Amino acid sequence: MHEPAADIVMTKASPYGTHRVIEPLGVLPQGAWKIDNAMAIADNEILIDVSALNVDAASFTQIKAEAGGDAVHMAQRVGEIVLGIVAMRGKLHNPVTGSGGMLIGTVREIGAALQGKIDLQPGDKIATLVSLSLTPLVIHAIRAVHLERDQIEIDGQAVLFETGLYAKLPADIPEKMALAILDVAGAPAQTARLVKPGDTVVVIGGAGKSGTLCVYEARKRAGTTGCVIGVSPFAADCQRMLELGWVDHALQVDATDAVALMEAVDRVTAGRLADLVINCVNIPNTEMGSILATRQGGRIYFFSMATSFTAAALGAEGVGKDIEMIVGNGYARGHAEHALNLLRESESLRRLFEARFV
């Protein structure tokens, strides 16, 4: 049980949280190396008792690789690394990948300037829809590290800025599953905007969390005249994608091998390549595979936080591809409810996520 929160002692501050930046001054919290994670809130901030973190997939993959060892020692070491990052930076902002994640918790206190102006009350359970890479965070204790689902159960507190996005946790979806879905809610929402009937869509990492949602959404939007292609280097992933029935083809190919990916997509599309490539993988060096698999005049949606946008821009130029490349903004208006509704409309999708996250 936490001690009562300190009285509100800070004055009204920037709605973007710039008052918490320690270094370097003059930047926003996400771009800062270090922020102030004191839990005495300003009158336009929200204090949250945090129960779980959903770490960005690229970040969690990197942290696990750094931790090494068997599962037990890896879990312990992952916890230590996460504690170290937060102690160093005041937020969970991976210094290697530059990414964070999101959290769920219970509203503890609402600053005076926000009371009555937002649809929250103390005691509400919420998921934050802004990155942990900008969220002031304190971890009192790590209760469990779930290596298989990129989640860490903690006792801690966090601060949400006035402009911070959030979603109340739904009563009909288990918390850990809602956390996992909301962390990648931008991906299916953007997919819904980008895919048109009849499109050929390639989803790299199509068996992962965000990839599965994108495959399902792409199938809906492309329709019977479209073609949806899932990509994974693992046979089990490809088998699962085929069994779910939302892909026309499941390509077992390593997306870091750009030519192999292009040739695989070329074969199943009779040389046409993809109208849209959606990149959801959590490893680097897949930019050129995405580019070569896309037709001239096509588009790529880089949802992956492992993307080097320098490599993508210069790579497309280097191979003479005139394509539109879209930064993987994790926010789209209405994205939280959109993603949760996918679980409500598809029993197969819900069972899949229940098996992994409940």
N, C-alpha and C positions, 0 to 999 in steps of 0.2 A: 504494500500500500504506500503510495507516495505521500509525502508531507504536503500540506496545503500549498498551493502556488503562491509565490510572492505577490504582494500588492502591485498594481499597475503603477510603475514609477517612471517609465519613459514617456516622453511627450509624443504628440502626433508626428509621424515621420513619413518618409517617402512611401507612396503606395507600391512602389517597385522594390522596396527593401534596400535601397542604396545606403541608408543610414547604418546598415549592419556591415558594410564592406570595411575590412581592415587593410587589406593590401591586394592589388594596388588600388589606391584611391582613384575615383573618377570612372569606375566601371560598374556594371550591374552585378548583382550577386552571383549569377551563373558564371560570369567570366572572371570572377575574383579568385585569387589563390586562397584567400582565407577570409571568413566572415565571422562576425560576433554571434556565438550561439548561446548567449545568456538567455535564460528562460523568463526573465521579467519582460513582459510584452508592452509594446507601445499601444496607444489607444486605437490604432487601426490595424492591429494584428490579432491572430487567433492562436491560442495555445492548445496543443493536442497531446494527449497521452497516447503514445505510439505502442502498438502491439505487434506489428509485423512490417518488414521491409520486403519489397519485391525489387531485387537488384536487376538493373538492365542486363540483358543477356550477354552483350559483348563484355561488359564489366565483370560479370560473374564468371564468365569463361576465363578471362585473363587472371582473375584472383585465384581461381582453382588451379590454373597452371602454375602460378607463382607459389601456391601452397604446397602442391605435390603430395606424395605419400599415399597411404591407403585411406579408405573412406573415413575412418574414425579420426586419424590424425589430420587429414585434409579438412574436415569440418571444423576441428579445433583451430587449425591455422587460419582458415578463412575468417573465422570470428575474430581472431587476433588482428588480421590485416584490416578488416573493416573498422575495428576499434581504433586502430592506428590512423587510418585515413580521417576519421571523424575528429580525433584528437588534434590532428595536424591542421585540418582545414575548416573545422566547425560545421561541416556538412559531409555527406557521403558523395564525394566527387572524385572518382577514380583518376589519379594523376596520369595513368597510362592511356586509358581509352577516352578520357574526358567526359564520360557518361555517368549517370546516377541510378535512377529507378524511381520508385514511388512508395508510398506508405499507406497503411490503414491504422486508424486509431479512433479515440473518442474525444470529442470536443470538451476541453476542460474549462476554458475561459475565453470570453470574447471581449475585445477592447471596446471601451465606452463609445468611441466614434462609430463603431459598426453595429452596435446593439439596435435591433429593430429595423436595420437596413438590409440584413441578409436573412436567408431562410434557415438559419442554424440556431440551435440552443445548446447550452452545456448538456452533455450526455448523449448527443447525437453521434452515431458511428459514421465515419466518412472515409473515403479514399481520396488522397490528394491527387490531382491531375497535372501537377507540375513536377519537374524533375527534382530528385534529391540532390542534384548538383547545384541547386540554388537554395535549398531549404535548410535553415538553421536546425541542427539536430544534436541531441545529447543522448547517448546510450548509457543507461545505468547498468544493464546486465543483458547478456545474450542467453536466451533460454533454449534455442534450438537452431541449428543450421540445416536446411533441407537442400542438399546438393543437387537432387534430381529435379527440383523445380525453381531454383534461383530465389528462394525465399529464406528469410531469417526472422525468427521470432525474438522479440526483444522486450525489455522494459525500458522505456525512454520517453523523451518529449521532443516536440518539434514546434516550429512556428510557421504559420501560413501568413503570407503578406496579403494586403488588401486586394491586390489584383490576382491572387492565387486562385486557381481553379480547383474545384472539388466536386465529389459526387457523394450523396448519401448512399450508404450501402443498402441494397435491396433486401427485402425480407425473404424473397423466394429463391435466392441464390446464396450458397454458402460463402462465408467471408473470404476464405483463402482462394476460392475459385473466382470470386468477383475481383479480388486484388490482381490475380493473374490476367484476367481479361481486360480490366481497366488500364493496366500498364501498357497494353498494346492497342488500345481502342482506336487510336488514330489510323492504324493500318487498314482495317476493313472499311472505315468511313471514307478514307481517301480512295480506296479501291472502288467503292460504289460510285464515286464521282468520275473516275478515270475510265472504267470499262464500259464499252458500248456494245450493243447487240452485234454479234458476228465477229468480234475481236478474237485474235489469237493472243492469249495471255500466258506468259511464263512466270511462275512463282519460284524463285530460287530460295531454298529452305522451306519448301512447301509442306513439310511434315512437322515443322516447329509450331510454337504457340501462335505467333503472329501469322506465320505462313499458312497454317491451317485455316484461320479465319479469312485470310485473303483468297485462298483457293475456293472456299465455300461462297464468298461474296462474288468472286469472279464468275463462278458457274452460274449464279443467279443472273448476273448482269449480261454476260456474253450470250446466254441462251443456247438453244439447240443448234443454232447456226455458227456458234463460236467454238473455239478450241482452247481448253485449259490444260496447261502442261506443268506438272510439278517436278522439281529437281531436288535430289538429295544424293550424297555419296554412299548412302547406306541402303542395303537391300531391304531391310525390315521396314524402313521408312517408305520406300517405293511400294512395297506390298500393301502397307496400310493405306496409302493414298489411293491405290487402285480399289481396295476393298470398300472404302468409303464411297466411291462412285462419283466423286466430283471432278476428277481429272480424266481427260481423254488419253493422256500419256503420262507415265512416271519415269523420268530419266535418271538412271543411276550414274551420275557423273560428278566429279569434283569441280565445283565452280571456280576454283583457283586456276584450273587448267582452261584458259580462255578458248583456245582452239578446239579442245575436245567438247566443250559446252556448245560452241557455235555449230560444230559438225553434228552433234546430237539433235539440236533444235532444227537444223537445216534438213535432216533426214525426215523428221516427223511432220514438217510443214511443207515438204516438197520444194524447198529452197526459198520459201517466202519469208521465213523468220518471224519474229514476234512483233505485233503491233505495240504491245506493252510488256515490259519486263518489270516485275516487282521483286526487289532484292530484300529478303528478310533474314539473311544469315548473320551469325554472330562472330564471324572470323574475318580478318582482313584479306585483301588481294583478290576480291571477286569483282572489282570494277570492270576490268577488261572483258571478262566472261559475259557480264551483263550487256556491255556495249556491242560485242560481236554477235550476240544472239538477237539483237534488235534490228529491224529493217530500217532502211533509210526513211527518215520522216517519222519514225516511231518515237516512243517515249519510254523512259525508265523512271520508276519511283524507287529511290534509295531510302527504304525505311531503316535499314541497318545502321546502327551507330558505329559500326566498324568501318564504315565507308571513308575513304580518303577522297574528298571532293576535288583536290588538286589532281590526283591520279585519274579521276573520272574525266575531268575537263580536258586535261592534256592528252589522255588516252584516246578520247573520241576524236580530238583534232588529229592525232597522229595516224589514225586509220581512216580518216576521211569520212566519219559518220556525222551526218547532219541530223541529230536527234535532240529531243527535248529531255533534259534531265531534271528531275524534281527532288528537292531536298525533303527528307522524311520528317516533316513537321508532325510531331506527335499529337497535335491538337487540330481538330476540325469541329466546327459548330455542331453540337448534338452528338458528338462521337461516343460519349459514355453510354447513353441510352441506346444508341444504335448497336453498339457491340453487345450489350447485355440482351438486347432483343433477339440477337442471332441465337443465343442459347435457348431462348424461350420458344423460338419457331422451329428449331431443329432438334429432335430427340437424339439423333446420332451425334451431333456436335456436343450436346450437353453430356451425354454418356462418356464421350471421349475426354472431356475436361474434368468430369467427376472422377474418372479413373486416375487421373494424374494429380489432381490438386485437392481432393477431399479425403 
